[in-house]
Amino acid sequence: MFSFARAEEAKTVSLESLVAEARANNPELKAAEWEWKASGYLTAGTRIWPDPMFMVKLTNDGSGFSLGKQPMSVLEFSLSQEIPFPGKLSLNRAVAEQETLARELQYRAVELDVLSRLKSAFYDWWYFARAIESAEKVKETMTGFRQAAESRYSVGKGAQADVLRAQVEVAKLETWLLQQKQKRDNAGTELNRLLNRPPEAELGIPGEVKKPDFKLTFEELQELARKGNPELQAREKMIEQSRLMRRVARWGYVPDFQVSGAYGYRKGLAMGDMWSAGVSLNLPLYFWKRQGNEVKQAEAGLYRSEQEKQATLQEVLGELKKEYQIVSTAETLVNLYQNGILSQCRLSLESTLAGYTVGQVDFLALLDSVTVLLNHQLEYYEQLAEYQKALARIERLIGKEISK
């Protein structure tokens, strides 16, 4: 169970501080960062020729050790170096560079995903904290109503039904509060997980949440997503990598070279020591089976990369449309609650309470007024949280922050 301090004692926690902590400590983000760095190390190695080969070889004449005794006995030292055909190394380097760029963009995608989930967990946590706070106040009010009803009933001025209804409403509210506290704890657990904290770490209390202005149209969001979504950008780098790999496969028809040199030691014989040097190259005689199929494989990989990008684009635009509708609906509801519904509910409660005090309104109407105000207050908080959560998901899709 969480250790939630009382509001007057607990530290107020801002979303900005949690975002900074997640960027510094989230293990998913760190893993993606190291994967990106590891790819960069691999890129550096593509600029170098293959390792040279060194060989020591003894040529012996007869069954006994004959070095220095027989002219054909030689102790040979040789060194050879494979040299790719000019242009192949630069192509391989370009392939690796595209891989590194794709990994960097995938790291950015992980960062946006982590921050989106963090913000969603924060707004859930904020909603349940505000809902519990509002319900606790209403519970206090209803407890006072119940006590008043019991007092009126004890002196014969009230009905027993009023007392029973008040008791039922207080009990229902207590049950609801227990459920909301459990949900608040779950949201806190998710926050701590994303922050790489122990599950039971104290969180404090969430700071205030204000609705930012959101004036982008769906068409503008689509354009931002096409240009800024890191997953789409990573797919584009993979397409470019596939194009380069196709070029690499086509260069397989061109032979590579190997230069070699050797020195033969004959241990003081009159004929003297020996040396040799040479150049060799591989002959792609079976190109229709090997290199040809490698080119076809590379072309299939390019087509796959293009289709994967298109699938990602469709997924991004579909999610974007859904989130845009959520934002639009939630914004309308939040404005309605802010600009009319809540104030009308408060006025209605004040009027009902005044009428009850002078005996013009029954107890049931008073309880209903309190319940209606609480329900609308909770719906307001819920829609404000949904609005902010949808904005966080839109940020992940377009690749930039907008909920400032």
NORNOR-V167979 format. One record per backbone hydrogen bond with DSSP energy under -1.0 kcal/mol. NH is the residue of the N-H (numbers start at 0). CO is the residue of the C=O. E is the energy in kcal/mol with one decimal. If there is no record, write none. Layout:
nh,co,e
NH,CO,E
NH,CO,E
This chain:
nh,co,e
8,5,-1.6
9,5,-2.8
12,204,-3.2
17,13,-1.4
18,14,-2.4
19,15,-2.1
20,16,-2.0
21,17,-2.5
22,18,-2.3
23,19,-1.4
24,20,-2.2
25,21,-2.4
29,25,-2.0
30,26,-2.5
31,27,-2.0
32,28,-2.1
33,29,-2.4
34,30,-1.9
35,31,-2.0
36,32,-2.3
37,33,-2.7
38,34,-1.8
39,35,-1.6
40,36,-1.8
41,37,-1.7
42,38,-1.8
43,39,-1.5
44,40,-1.0
45,42,-1.1
46,43,-1.0
47,44,-1.1
52,79,-2.7
54,77,-2.6
56,75,-3.1
58,73,-3.4
68,65,-2.4
69,65,-2.2
72,69,-1.6
73,58,-1.8
74,264,-2.7
75,56,-4.1
76,262,-3.0
77,54,-2.8
78,260,-2.9
79,52,-2.7
80,258,-3.0
82,256,-2.9
87,84,-2.4
90,86,-1.6
91,87,-2.5
92,88,-2.5
93,89,-2.1
94,90,-2.3
95,91,-2.2
96,92,-2.4
97,93,-1.9
98,94,-1.7
99,95,-2.2
100,96,-2.5
101,97,-2.3
102,98,-2.3
103,99,-2.2
104,100,-2.0
105,101,-2.3
106,102,-2.1
107,103,-1.8
108,104,-2.2
109,105,-2.3
110,106,-2.4
111,107,-2.5
112,108,-2.2
113,109,-2.8
114,110,-2.5
115,111,-2.2
116,112,-2.3
117,113,-2.4
118,114,-2.6
119,115,-2.3
120,116,-2.4
121,117,-2.5
122,118,-2.7
123,119,-2.1
124,120,-2.6
125,121,-3.0
126,122,-2.6
127,123,-2.6
128,124,-2.2
129,125,-2.6
130,126,-2.9
131,127,-2.5
132,128,-2.2
133,129,-2.5
134,130,-2.6
135,131,-2.5
136,132,-1.6
137,133,-2.1
138,134,-2.8
139,135,-2.1
140,136,-2.1
141,137,-3.2
142,138,-2.5
143,139,-1.7
144,140,-2.1
145,141,-2.8
146,142,-2.3
147,143,-2.2
148,144,-2.8
149,145,-2.5
150,146,-2.1
151,147,-2.6
152,148,-2.4
153,149,-2.2
154,150,-1.1
155,152,-1.3
156,151,-3.1
157,151,-1.2
162,158,-1.2
163,159,-2.5
164,160,-2.6
165,161,-2.2
166,162,-2.2
167,163,-2.4
168,164,-2.4
169,165,-2.1
170,166,-2.3
171,167,-2.7
172,168,-2.1
173,169,-2.2
174,170,-2.1
175,171,-2.4
176,172,-2.5
177,173,-1.8
178,174,-1.6
179,175,-2.3
180,176,-2.3
181,177,-1.6
182,178,-1.9
183,179,-2.4
184,180,-2.3
185,181,-2.1
186,182,-2.3
187,183,-2.2
188,184,-2.4
189,185,-2.0
190,186,-2.1
191,187,-2.6
192,188,-2.2
193,189,-2.3
194,190,-1.7
195,192,-1.1
196,191,-3.2
200,197,-2.0
204,10,-2.5
206,12,-2.5
220,216,-2.2
221,217,-2.3
222,218,-1.9
223,219,-2.3
224,220,-2.6
225,221,-2.5
226,222,-1.6
227,223,-3.1
228,224,-2.1
232,228,-2.1
233,229,-2.6
234,230,-2.1
235,231,-2.0
236,232,-2.0
237,233,-2.0
238,234,-2.0
239,235,-2.2
240,236,-2.4
241,237,-2.3
242,238,-2.2
243,239,-2.2
244,240,-2.4
245,241,-1.8
246,242,-1.6
247,243,-2.5
248,244,-2.4
249,245,-2.0
250,246,-1.9
251,248,-1.2
252,249,-1.5
253,250,-1.6
256,82,-2.5
257,279,-2.4
258,80,-2.4
259,277,-2.4
260,78,-2.5
261,275,-2.9
262,76,-3.0
263,273,-3.5
264,74,-3.3
271,268,-1.8
273,263,-2.9
275,261,-2.6
277,259,-2.4
279,257,-2.9
281,255,-1.4
284,282,-2.7
288,285,-1.6
289,285,-2.7
291,286,-3.5
293,289,-2.1
294,290,-2.2
295,291,-2.0
296,292,-2.5
297,293,-2.2
298,294,-2.3
299,295,-2.3
300,296,-2.1
301,297,-2.0
302,298,-2.2
303,299,-2.4
304,300,-2.3
305,301,-2.2
306,302,-2.2
307,303,-2.5
308,304,-2.0
309,305,-1.9
310,306,-2.5
311,307,-2.3
312,308,-2.6
313,309,-2.4
314,310,-2.1
315,311,-2.7
316,312,-2.7
317,313,-2.2
318,314,-2.4
319,315,-2.5
320,316,-2.2
321,317,-1.9
322,318,-2.7
323,319,-2.5
324,320,-1.9
325,321,-1.8
326,322,-2.6
327,323,-2.5
328,324,-2.4
329,325,-2.8
330,326,-2.6
331,327,-1.8
332,328,-2.2
333,329,-2.8
334,330,-2.3
335,331,-1.9
336,332,-2.6
337,333,-2.7
338,334,-2.7
340,335,-2.0
341,336,-1.6
343,339,-2.4
344,340,-2.3
345,341,-2.2
346,342,-2.2
347,343,-2.4
348,344,-2.3
349,345,-2.5
350,346,-2.4
351,347,-2.7
352,348,-2.9
353,349,-2.1
354,350,-2.4
355,351,-2.5
356,352,-2.1
357,353,-1.3
358,355,-1.2
359,354,-3.1
360,354,-1.0
365,361,-1.3
366,362,-2.3
367,363,-2.2
368,364,-2.0
369,365,-1.9
370,366,-2.5
371,367,-2.8
372,368,-2.0
373,369,-2.3
374,370,-2.7
375,371,-2.3
376,372,-2.3
377,373,-2.7
378,374,-2.2
379,375,-2.1
380,376,-2.2
381,377,-2.6
382,378,-2.5
383,379,-2.2
384,380,-2.3
385,381,-2.6
386,382,-2.3
387,383,-2.0
388,384,-2.6
389,385,-2.4
390,386,-1.9
391,387,-2.1
392,388,-2.0
393,389,-2.2
394,390,-2.4
395,391,-1.5
396,392,-1.5
397,393,-2.4
398,394,-1.8
403,401,-1.7
